[in-house]
């Protein structure tokens, strides 16, 4: 654990790693639609892939891959609300290579499949400023989407 480090250089090392992790997070935010993998991200900040993954999760609460997918799903939600692109077009526009993985991850984060979201969100956010719609419809991270209520009737 970073906080458990001792010695005169421990705080400086911790701050240097934190700055690297922020650079990785910023890169993911900027380049979410590009093909990004852990090795490439790690090379960019001179860390091993394993170290980057562990430290990123410790600092931000999720793995770099999970963070990347959350960014992609957030952008996909905005594109789907616009309504002028198909689910497949949105999938590839946000950098996903597999429609199946995109649909699964979308449903995990948002609670409904992308096609259902496209139909319902366009109506729910009609007339709402884009900045407000983004806040209201922001996906929930780390598989915390509410489970559908069982139909006991």
C-alpha positions in Angstrom: 0.0 0.0 0.0 1.3 3.4 -0.9 0.5 5.0 2.5 2.5 2.3 4.2 5.8 3.3 2.5 8.5 4.7 4.8 11.6 6.6 4.4 12.4 10.1 3.3 11.4 9.6 -0.4 8.0 7.9 0.3 5.8 11.1 0.0 7.6 12.2 -3.2 7.2 8.8 -4.7 3.5 8.7 -3.8 2.9 12.2 -5.4 4.8 11.2 -8.5 2.7 8.0 -8.9 -0.5 10.0 -8.3 0.5 12.5 -11.1 1.1 9.6 -13.4 -2.2 8.1 -12.6 -3.9 11.4 -13.3 -2.2 11.5 -16.7 -3.5 8.1 -17.5 -7.0 9.1 -16.5 -6.8 12.3 -18.5 -5.6 10.3 -21.5 -8.5 7.9 -21.2 -10.9 10.9 -21.0 -9.4 12.4 -24.2 -8.8 9.3 -26.2 -11.7 7.1 -25.1 -12.7 6.3 -28.8 -9.2 5.2 -29.7 -7.9 1.6 -29.2 -6.4 1.8 -25.7 -4.9 -1.1 -23.8 -3.2 -1.4 -20.5 0.2 -2.0 -21.9 0.0 1.2 -24.0 -1.3 3.3 -21.1 1.4 1.9 -18.8 4.2 2.6 -21.3 3.0 6.2 -21.6 3.8 6.8 -17.9 6.8 4.4 -17.5 5.0 1.9 -15.3 4.5 -1.8 -15.6 0.9 -2.8 -16.6 0.4 -4.6 -13.3 1.6 -1.7 -11.2 -0.5 0.7 -13.2 -3.6 -1.4 -12.8 -3.2 -1.9 -9.0 -2.4 1.7 -8.4 -5.2 3.1 -10.6 -7.7 0.9 -8.9 -6.4 2.0 -5.5 -6.6 5.7 -6.4 -9.8 5.8 -8.4 -11.8 2.8 -7.2 -11.9 0.9 -10.5 -9.5 -0.6 -13.0 -8.3 1.4 -16.0 -10.4 -0.8 -18.3 -13.6 -0.2 -16.3 -12.9 3.5 -16.3 -12.4 3.5 -20.0 -15.7 1.6 -20.6 -17.5 4.0 -18.3 -16.3 7.0 -20.4 -17.3 5.2 -23.6 -20.8 4.4 -22.2 -21.2 8.0 -21.1 -20.5 9.2 -24.6 -22.7 6.5 -26.1 -25.5 7.7 -23.9 -25.2 11.2 -25.3 -25.1 9.9 -28.9 -28.1 7.6 -28.3 -30.1 10.5 -26.8 -29.5 12.5 -30.0 -31.3 9.7 -31.9 -29.7 10.1 -35.3 -27.3 7.1 -35.0 -28.1 3.4 -34.7 -26.8 1.4 -31.7 -24.2 -0.2 -34.0 -23.0 3.1 -35.2 -22.8 4.4 -31.7 -20.9 1.3 -30.5 -18.1 1.9 -33.1 -18.1 5.7 -32.7 -17.2 5.4 -29.0 -14.3 2.9 -29.7 -15.9 -0.4 -28.9 -15.0 -3.2 -31.3 -17.7 -5.7 -30.2 -21.4 -4.9 -30.2 -22.0 -7.7 -27.7 -19.5 -6.4 -25.2 -20.8 -2.9 -25.7 -24.4 -4.0 -25.1 -23.5 -6.0 -22.0 -21.5 -3.2 -20.4 -24.1 -0.6 -21.3 -26.8 -2.7 -19.6 -24.6 -3.2 -16.6 -24.0 0.5 -16.1 -27.2 2.0 -17.3 -29.7 -0.7 -16.3 -31.3 -1.2 -19.8 -29.9 -2.3 -23.2 -28.8 0.5 -25.5 -31.8 0.1 -27.9 -34.2 0.6 -25.0 -32.2 3.5 -23.7 -32.2 5.2 -27.1 -36.1 5.0 -27.3 -36.7 6.0 -23.7 -34.0 8.7 -23.1 -34.8 10.7 -26.2 -38.3 11.2 -24.8 -37.2 11.7 -21.2 -34.7 14.4 -22.0 -36.6 16.2 -24.8 -36.3 20.0 -24.3 -33.7 19.6 -21.6 -30.4 21.4 -22.1 -27.6 19.0 -22.9 -25.5 19.9 -19.8 -28.5 19.0 -17.6 -29.3 15.8 -19.5 -25.7 14.6 -19.1 -26.0 15.0 -15.3 -29.4 13.5 -15.0 -28.5 10.5 -17.1 -24.9 9.9 -16.0 -24.2 6.1 -15.7 -23.6 4.5 -12.3 -20.2 3.0 -12.0 -19.0 -0.4 -10.7 -22.1 -2.4 -11.6 -24.3 -0.5 -9.3 -27.3 -0.2 -11.7 -30.4 -1.0 -9.7 -31.8 -4.4 -10.3 -35.3 -4.5 -11.8 -38.0 -5.1 -9.2 -39.4 -8.6 -9.4 -42.9 -8.8 -10.8 -44.8 -10.7 -8.0 -48.2 -10.1 -9.5 
